[in-house]
Amino acid sequence: MEPVIEVIDAVKAYPLGTGEVVAVDHLDLDIARGEFVAVVGRSGSGKTTLLNLLAGIDRPTSGTVRVAGSDLAALSESGLAAWRGDNVGLVFQFFQLLPTLTVAENVMLPMDFARKIPVGERRDRAQHLLDRVGIGDQADKLPSTLSGGQQQRAAIARAMANDPPILLADEPTGNLDSTTADAVLALFADLNADGQTIVVVTHETDIRSVARREVTLRDGRVVDDERTEVPA
C-alpha cells in the first residue's frame, strides 16, 4: 500500500548568523493510512519542524515530502493553502480558537475557507463533530467560557471540519492537566479506531498507551521506530 505520508532524505536548515542550524537532517519516514504515530524526542530534536513540513507550513531545504498524494515542494503558496484545507487537520498546544466566535463558528471556519461542505450543511456538521468529541452542549458558547480540555476538544473538532485524511497535532496535551490530557489522548485513540490517520508530536510518555507507533528523533534524525500493540 502506498504510504499517505512519505518523507525521503528531507533536510530543513535555517540560516543562523554566518552559518545555519539543521533542524531536520536527511530524514526518511513512511506512514501508512490509518496509523497513529507519536513523534517523540527532546526539545530541539526536530519534532515540530517535521510536523510543519508534513503540514506544508515549512518547505524542505532538500529532499521530498509527499503527503496525501502531493509533492509539497511542487505546490505554490496558494496551492499549498488549498491542499492543506482539503487534506490536513491541525491541532495545537494552545488551541488557537478565535475568541469572538462561538465554538460552533470556530468549527465552521475551515469549512468556509475550503468550501468542501455545502453552506447549508456546515452548522449541522459542526454540531455533529462537537457531539463526536463530547462537547455538543457547548456549541453556542464562546471559547473563554470553556475549560482547557473542552477548548482542546473544540480544536480537534475544528481540525476535522473538512474530513481531512490526516490529523497532525503539536503537543496537544502540553497545556492540560494529566487527567484532561488522558481524556484527549483517548479521544485521539477513538478517532484512530474509526480509521483516522494521526501524527502527534509530544513530550508526553503517556502517548505510549494509545499510539501504535513511536518514532524517536534526535538531532533531526530518526533514531528509533517502534510499533506497539495497544491493549484493548
VENCORUR-V998645 format. One record per pair of residues at least 6 apart in sequence whose C-alpha atoms are under 6 Angstrom apart, sorted by the first residue. I is the first residue (numbers start at 1). J is the second residue. Records with the same first field share a line. If there is no record, write none. Layout:
I=J ; J
//
This chain:
3=30 ; 31 ; 32
4=32 ; 33 ; 67 ; 68
5=30 ; 31 ; 66 ; 67
6=29 ; 30 ; 65 ; 66
7=28 ; 29 ; 64 ; 65
8=28 ; 63 ; 64
9=26 ; 27 ; 28 ; 63
10=26 ; 27 ; 62 ; 63 ; 64
11=24 ; 25 ; 26 ; 60 ; 61 ; 62
12=22 ; 23 ; 24 ; 60 ; 61
13=21 ; 22 ; 23
14=20 ; 21
23=46 ; 220
24=46 ; 220
25=220 ; 221
27=221
33=197
34=195 ; 196 ; 197
35=197
36=197 ; 198 ; 211 ; 212
37=199 ; 211 ; 213 ; 214
38=199 ; 200 ; 201 ; 214
39=201 ; 214 ; 215 ; 216
40=202 ; 216
41=216 ; 217
45=217 ; 218 ; 219 ; 220
46=220
52=58
53=59
65=71
66=72
85=114
86=164
87=164 ; 165
88=164 ; 166 ; 167
89=159 ; 160 ; 164 ; 167
90=159 ; 168 ; 169
91=169
92=169 ; 170 ; 172
93=171 ; 172 ; 174
95=152 ; 155
99=143
102=140 ; 141 ; 142
103=139 ; 141 ; 142 ; 143
104=126 ; 139
107=126 ; 158
108=126
129=157
130=136 ; 157
133=153
149=180
166=197 ; 198
167=198
168=198 ; 199 ; 200
169=200
170=201
171=201 ; 202
173=181
189=210
212=227 ; 228
213=226 ; 227 ; 228
214=225 ; 226
215=224 ; 225
216=222 ; 223 ; 224
217=223
//
